[in-house]
């Protein structure tokens, strides 16, 4: 194995896309255990991994001069050229259009650069992680663990402990994290169902409901609170992702849609009930021994394309998942002591 001192990994995917790439990122790290690893992307996402196993340093993709590297025949920023040349290995996680960046890096003669296509082609029904790992294998990199994992650090843990203490969550009550949102409204279980599930958990099990709310969830959160009012519901709005990950890790179970936050919950290792409808869990699903996917296969329209999903008016694929089924799954998890 060649000697590598500095590695730059460029990944500008959303939360779930980034977490699905963690096994591949881990493979590079394990191949060069003594190398310094920097990951460049969206800082609010990369907080999850900064000095938390994967990255020694993080940097923003939104910086002066980067746009030119994604364009053909552009005048490339001299400072960025010099910066990129300081790395022994640069790995780009992207789509086909990102190959222009790859070509520009080769043009300026960086030491070594490779490209990992993050998503299968439209006609390929293949798990995202397996797809990325197959590319790594062809490049000669070993495949270790195919399950994404996040590692909140000691400071994250302290903040989570303080959160639980401040909100009096350190009793023996059942703590259920419920994320009602997703990157697309079309992937969301009906808000009323989340309300009914919350009411049932509170009434039957004395549960405390921890409700993460991000910027994209605000309208759904308003719908939720228009239908339910209980002191057992603890909303947490717009927390940094590393702090949210540590809080989720202390919960007993998590319920959510196909979303980035559900990927976070699965990656910290708590029991997860993931609700899928228009998207294919065999491609986009969370991995791990503690993950239970609820998906109503057999419908002629599910899974569907992004265009079909936008045109859908009734979301039968999600409507068919009942509150009773989800509640039963939570109880099964509790009995198994997962």
N, C-alpha and C positions, 0 to 999 in steps of 0.2 A: 504494500500500500504506500502510495506516494506521501511525502511529508506536506502537511497543510497546516499553516499557522492561523490564517484568518479566513472565515467563511461569511459570506453575505447571502441571506435568503430573502427573496423578494416575494411577498404574498399580499395582494390587495383584495382578497375575498371578504365576504361578510362573515359574521361570527361563526355560523354553522359550517361554512365552507372552510374556514381556517382550522376549526377543530378537526374536521375530517382529514385534514392534511397533517395533523400532528404525528401519526405513525411514520409518514414519509420523512418529516423533519427529524424525527428521532433517529431514523436510520442514518442520516448524514452525521448526526451528532455522535452516534455510537461508532461510526466508521473512523471518525477523527476525534477521539476523546480529549486530546490535548489542545484542540483548536479553539480559538475564540469565535463565538457565533453571534452575529448581528442579524436581526430580522427587521426588514423594512416593510411598512404597510400602514395601516390605520392605527394610531397610537391607542385609541380607546379600546381596541381589541387586543393589541399586543401587550397591554398591561397584564393580561392573563398569564403571560409567559416570561416577562422580564425578570431575570434573576430567579426564575422559578423553573429550573431544569433546562429549558429549551434555549433561552437566549441570555447571553451575557450583556447584551445591549439591544435597544430597539431604536428605530428612527422612522420619521414620517415619510410616506411616499409623496405627500403634498409639499414639495419643496421646489424652489426655483430651478428651472432647467430640466426637470424630469420629463416634462411633456415632449420635449424634442426627441428623447430617446424612443418614444413610441411612434415617431413619424419618420418616414423615409426621406432621405436626402435633406435632412435638417442640419443646421449648424449646431453641433453638440457643445454643451457648456463645458468650458475648459476645466473648471474646478471639479465638476462631476467626473470628467474623464480621469483626472488625476486621482480622485477618490476611488473610483472603481478599480483602477489599476493596482491599488494597495492590497486587494484581496487575492488570495491564492485560488479561491473557488467561489463562483457566484451561481446560485440556483434560482431560476425564475419559475414560480408557480403561476400559471396563467392559462388563457385560452389561446386559440389560434392567432388572434390579432396581436397577442403579446410577443409573437415571434419576431416582429420588427425590432423590439427591444433587444432580443437575443442577437439578431444580426448586427445591430449597432454596437453591442458590446464586443462581438467578434471583430468588427471593423476597427475598433480602437485597440485591439490586441490585448484584452484582459488575459490573465494567465490561463484560466479555465472557466468555462461557463456551460451550464446544462439547463435544459428546459423540461419541466414536468407539466403536461397538460392536465388541468385539474378535473375536467369533466369529460365523460365519454361522449362520442359523437351521438347525434340524435337517434340513429338507428341501433345503438348499442344499449342493451339493458344490463348494465354491469354495476356492481357496487362501487361507489366512489373510491373507497379505500383500496379495494382490490385492483381497481384500474390504475391508481397511482403507483401501487406497489409493483404491478407488472412492468411499468416503465422503469422503476428503480432496478428491478432484476436484470432488465436488458442492459442497463448501464453498469452492471456489475456490483451493485450494492446489496448487502444482505437484508433480509426481512426479519425483523425481530417480533415485536408485539403489534398486532393489527387492531388493538383497541385504544382509541384516544384516551389519554389521561391528562388531567390537570393537577397541579400541585400547589395549592395556596400556601404561602409561606407563614412564618410565625407571626408576623405583624398582621397579616390578613386574619389569622385565627384569633388574635387578641381582639380585633375589631368585631369579629363575629360573636365572640363571647360577650363582649360589652353590649352588643345589640340585643342578644338574648336576655341578658341581665336587666337591661333598662326597660325592656318590654315584658318582663316577668314571664319569660318563656322557659325558665330553668326547672319547671315542675315536671311531673311525669305525664303530662298531657300529650296526645298525639299531635305532632307538628307536620302539617301538610303544606308544601309549597305548591301553589297553583299559578301557572302563567297562562293568562287568557288570550294573549296576543300571538302574533307571528309577523313575518315580513310582508305577508299578503293576507288580506281579509278572507280570501277564498280558501285558505288553509286552516281556518279557525272553526272549531266546534262552536255551536251556537252559545252566545253569552248566557242565555237562560238556563242552558244545561249546566254550565259552570256554577251558576247561582244555586240550582237545585242540588248539585253535588256538595257544594259548600254547606248548605243548610242541613243536609243529611249527615255529613261528617260532624258538624257541630252538635246536632241534636242526638245522634246515636252514639257518638264516640267521644264527645267532649273535646273535639279537635280544635286546635288553633290553626287558622289559615294564614299563611304568609304569602302575600300577593305582590310579586315583582311587577313594576310598571315602568316601561321604557317610553321614550318619546313617541314611538309608533303605536303605543297601546292606550293612549290617553282617552280617545273616544270610546273604546271598548270598556275601559275602566269606569268611565262615567255611566255607561249602560249598566254595568255590573252593580255599581253602588246605587243606581236608581231603583234596583230591584231587591236589594238586601241591605240591612243595617244591623250590624252585630259587632260587639266589642271583641269578639273572637277573631275578627279579621284584621290583620296587621298589614297595611299597604307599605311597600318600600319603593320609592320613586327615584329613578335615575341615579342609582348607585354606580360607582365604578365597577367594572365587571370583575375585577379581582376580589373586591369586597363581597359582591353578590355571590361569587363562587364559594367563598368561605362560609357564608350564611347558609347557602343551599346544602353544603356538606354536613351541616349540623341538623338538618331536617330529617324526619323519619321516612318520608316518601314525597315524590314530586309527580304532578300531573300537568301535562302541557301538550300543545300542538306540535306540528313539525315546524320547529323554530330554532334559532340560534341558542336561546336560553335553555331549551330542552337538551341540546347538545352539551351545553355547559354542565347541566345537572347530571347527565349520564357520565361525563368525563371526570367529575369529582367522586363518582362511585356510589351515590345513593340510589335506592330503588326508584325507578322511573316508569311511569305509565305514559307512553307517547301515543297521541291520537293522530292517525293518518287518514287522509281522504283522497284528494286529487293527486297527490304525489305518491310515488312508489317506494315503500319502505325497504324493498330489496335493493334499491339504488341509493336512497337518501337516508336510510334509517340509522338510528343511534346503535352503537355496539356496546356490549358488556353483559356480564352474567346477571346484572341487576336491572336490565332493560326489558320491559314488556310492551310490545307494540300492539295496539288495537286498530285493526284495519278490516274493513268490510270488502273483501275481494269478491269477484263474481259479477260486479256491475259492468255492463258493456262500456260504460263511459269512464271507468276508473281503473288504473291511473290515466290521466289525460295530459295533453300537451299544455304548455303555458298559454297558448292562444285559446284553446278550448276552455281552460280554467277561467280565463277572463270573461268568456261569454256565458259561463254557467249561471243559471238563475236560481237553482234550488239546492245545490250541494247535497244531493241524496247520500253521497258517500260518507259524509260526516253526520248527517241527520240520522242515519241508521245505527250509529253508536249510541246506546242508551245510557242514561245515568246509572241504572241498576247494574249494567255490565261493568262500568268503570268502578263503581263502589265495590262490587264483588271482587274485582281484580285487586283493589287496595287491600281488602280483607285477606285475600289469598296470600299476598305478599307479607302481611303482618303475621299470619299463622306460620308461614315458612321461616319467619325470622330473618329474612334477607337483609 
